[in-house]
Amino acid sequence: MKESGDRTINQKHFDILNFQKELPAIETLGKVGPQTIVSYSYRSFDRQYLLADNRLISRPRPQVWFAHSEIQVYLTCSLSEPLGNGPALTACSQIPDRHHFSNRGGKDIMPLYLDNKAGNTNIASGFLGLMGDATPEDIAGYVYCLLAQPEYTRKFADELVNREVRVPITKNTKLFSQAAEFGKELIWLHTYGERFHNAKDRPKGNPPKGEAKCVKAVSDAEDKYPNEFSYNEATKTITVGDGAFAPVTKEVWEFEVSGFKPVQSWLGYRMRDRKGKKSSPLDDIHPSSWTYEFTREFLELLWVLQKTIDGYPAQKDLFERVLASDLYTAGELPPVSDEAREGPKLPKFKKNETGWC
């Protein structure tokens, strides 16, 4: 919320929630009423909120907003810098920040669909046919199963120095299906139950509970808003201000995405003196007190990461079985056109007497 090269108070912009509506310049506004607040994916596993106003968001990537829907899934990676330890992909269901994956990089967001009707998939033409009756969700699940784990970045560390992220594609359809199912469950988990849910064992919006609990509530008094946190490995306890969460394993506390540590980052962004860069006095505004929602969301983060780690042995086994199977060579796969590499496109709107159409 500051003036930048593409956002000033005297510019008009279209509404990113309604592309046929034009928003007047901020300098022409009087007292402004309630604004639309939406959840977005700020960093891997970290859901935050923003004012969805195109006049306030610098470089909002309207193509991504236009392709967003209640079934859209985003896979994020680092293709501009070498990958480090941890998973090579993370997933989210809300609009992701440009640095979503590991607090650095950019342009590394891959939506599963290229439109908001899920009619145009972000998969090379002809590729689905290689896997029989595989769906776009199956492809996303398969890729996520193989790449969203530390074994992938460990095994291919030398190759990843060149920022070349490649997916081994098995010709074994049964093995493909097993990996796809594992990956779809993992995407369901990492989107906090918002995507790839079903009526059987993956409920919508309800990530499975883990062992971690809030064993001592964080005070909601304004003068006790937390400004520090720590971890005790011996007692498996995270202390947040005067509150505590346990049991939390060291593996969860140190969970890493290419140097980015989600648990420690999540807490840092919610301290009284917020971590990160400051660009205006507005950055000094923070909640007046710790809320129940903070506690609930933090527990969900701990549960999701613990279940992810618990699944690593089975995920590694699938990965190794795929590598040992008969794989497609690059020459056997359908070519990807230059047009397909461009990502989502915006429709061309024209203005007439009644507005934009």
N, C-alpha and C positions, 0 to 999 in steps of 0.2 A: 504494500500500500504506500508506494512512493512514485514520483514521476520517474520515468525511464525513457529510453530511446524510442519506444513504441507506445508509451502510455503517458499522456499529459492531461491536465484538467480541461483543456479546450478542444479535445478530440471527441468525435462521435464514433460509436462502435455498434456492431450488431450484437444482439443478445445470443450468447453461446448456448442458452437453453431453448431459444426460439429463434432460429436463424433468419426468419422473415420479419423480425422486429428490430427496429433501430432504436438505440439508446441515445438520449441527448447528452451533450457534454456535461461533465460534472460541474463546471463553473456556472452553468445555467440553472442548476437545481437550487431549490429552497431547502426547507427541512425535509430530509428523506425518511420515508417510512421503513418498515421492516424489509430486510433484504433476504434473498434466498440463500440459505446455508446448506451446503452439501458435504457429505463425507467424501474424503479423497485419500488415496494411499500416498502418504508423505515419504516413508521409507519402507524397506522390507519389513513386513509384519506390523507396521505402525500406521494405524488409521487416525487421521486428524480431520479438521473441518476448515472450510474456507467459504468466503462470500463469493458465490458463483456469478460475479459481475465482470463482464468483459472489459470494463473500463478500469478495473483494479488489478487485473492479472497480466503481468508482463509475459509476452509470448505464450499465450494459452494453448497453442496447437489446436486450432479449431477442428482440424480433421479428426482428431481423437475424440473430441467432445461430440462431434456429429455422429461418429460410429458407436458411441456409447449406448448401452442398453442393459436391461436387467439380466441378460444372459451372456453379456460380453465377458471375456476373460483376457487378462493381460499377462504375458510372460515377459519378465524383464531380465536383462543381462548386462554385462559390460563388454562391448565390442570395440570400444575406443582405447581401452587400457587392458593390460594382461589381467586375467582372473587370478585371485589369490585363493586361500584356503576356504573350504566350505562349499555350498552348492553353487553350480554355475548358472542356475536360474532361480528366480523366485516368482510367485504368482500373486495377483490381486484381482479384486472384482470392481473396485472403484477407479476413477481416473487417477493414474499414477503421476507423481511428480517426475520431472525430467531426470532427477538424481535418485530415483526410487531405489534402485538395486543396492547400491553401497555408498550412497552419499557423494558420488562422483560420476563422471561420465555423462553421457547424454545421447539422445537419439536411439536408445537401446530398448525401446518398448515395442513389443510385438503383439498386437491384438489378434485374437483368434478369428474375428470377423471384421470385414472391411466396411460394413454398414450397420445401421441400428436395427435392421430387420433380420439380421443373421442370414441373409440370402446370398452373401458373397464371402466365401471363406478365404482366409489368408494362407492358403495352401496351394502349391503349384498344381496347375491343371494336369490331370492324369495320375497324380500321386495316390489319391484315394483308391483308385482301381487296383493298385498293386496289392492292397490288403483286403481284397474281397469286399465284404460289406462293412468295412471300417467307416466310422463317422468322423467328422472333424474333432469331436470331443475325444474319440479314441486316439487320434493322432497327437492331440495336445497331451493326453495322458501318457502316451508312450514316450514322447520327448521329455516330459517332465520327470518321469520315472528314472530315466537314464542320466539326465543332467542335473537334477535337483538333489545332488548328494555330494559329499566331500570326496568319495572314491573317484568320481569322474575328474575333478580338478587335480587330485593327487596323481592319478595314473597318467594323465596327459599334460602334466605341468610343463614339460619342455615344449610341446606343440603350442600350448596356450600363450607362451611368451610372444608369439607372433599374432595373437588376438584372433586365431582361427578356431572358432567353435564349431565342431562337426558332430553329427549325430550318426552312430552306427545303426543301420536299418537291417534287421534280420529278415530272412526269407521264410522263417519258421512262423507260420500264422498263429499257431497255438501259443508260442512264446511271446509273439507280438501282443496277443490278447491279454496274456497274464501281466505283462509290463504295463499295458494300457490301463487295465483295471487298477493296478497299484497306483499309477500316476494320477488317475482321476480321483481316487480317494485322497491322495496327497493334495491335489488342487482344492478339493472340498475343504480339507483341513486348513490349508494356508489362506483360503478366502473366508475363514471363520464361518463356514457353513453356508456362504452365500451363493456358491456355484457348485454344479455337479452333484447336487443333493438328490436324494431319492426317497421313496416311501418306506424302504426297508431298513437300512442301517446307516444312512447318512442324512439326518434331519436338517431342514433348512434353518440356517441362522443359529445353530446350537453346536459349537465345537465341543468335543467330548471333554468332560472334566478330568483333571489329573489329580495328583497327590497334593500339590501345593495348595496351601490355605492361607488366609489372612489370620495369623495367630494373635496379632495385636493390632487393633484398628489404628489407622493413621488419623490423628486428630483433625477435626474439621474446624477448629478454632482459627480465626484469621491470623492471630499472632503466632500460631504454630505451623503455618504453612511450611512444608519441608524445603530445605535448601541443601540437603546432603543425603547420600545413601551409601551403603557399603554391603559387603558380602563376607560372611563367616563360613569358611569351608568346613570347619569342624562341626558346627551345628547345622550346616546347610540352610542358613538363614540370611535373607536379604532384609536389611534394616532401611526403612524409608522414614526419615524424620523420627518421630516417636512411635512409628508402627513397625510391624514385622511380618514377613511372609516366609513360610517354611512348610515342608522340606523342599529345597531347590538344589538340584545337583550342580556341581561345578561345570558340567558339560552344558547345562542350560545357561548358566551365568556367563560362560565364555563362548556361547554359540556365535559363530562368525560367518559373515558373508563378505568374502574378499576384504578382510580387515575391519569391516563394519560389524559392531556387536549390538544386535537388536535390543537386548534387555537393558544394557547400560545406556544405550542411546535413548530408548523410550523414557527412562527415568530422567536423564539429563534434560530432555526437552520439556519436562514438566516440573522442574525445580523452580523455586522463587526467582533465582538468577538463572534464567534459561540459557542452555548451551547454544552454541552456533553463532553465526555472524549476525551483527546488528546493522540495519540499514537506515533506521529512523527511530525517533523517540517512541513510536508505537510498539517497538519490540520490547519495551520495558513494561508493557501492560501484561498482566498474568492473572489467572483466577485468584479470587480473594480467599478461597479455602479449598482444601482437598475434598473431593466429592466421592460419593459411592460409585459413580460411573468410572472414575479413575481406578478405584480398587478392582471393580469387576473387569475392566478392560486389561488391567495388568495381569490379573489371574488368568484370563483367557490367553494372553501372550505366553505365559509360563506353561500352560497346559499344551498349547499348540506346539511349542518347541520341544517339550518333553516327549510327546507322542511322535514327533518327527524323528528324534534321536532314537527312540525305541524301535522304529521301523527301519533304521539304517542297515542292520544285518541282512534282512530279507531283501531290501532294495539293492544292496551290494551283490547279493547272490544272483538276482535277476540281471544285473548289469554284466556280471562275469559270464553268465550263460549266453547272453546276447553276443558278447564279444567272441565267444567260442563257437558260435553258430555260423551257418553259411550267410554271408552278408552281401547286400547289393553293392556293386561298385558305383562310382559316380556316373560312369557312362551308361549304366543300366537304368538310371533314374530319369524321369521326365525333365527336360530343360526348364529353367525358370526365365521367363521373359523379362525384359527391362521394365515393361509396364507393371508387372506383378511386384517388382521390387520397390515401387514408389509408395506403396501403402495406401491408406484411405484417401478418398478425394471428396472435395466439397461440391455440391451441385451449384450450378450458376443461377443465382437469383436475379430477377429484374424488378425494377421499381416502377410502379404505375400509380394511378390516382388514389388507390386504396391502400397502398403499401408495397411490400416486397412479396414476390410470388415466384 
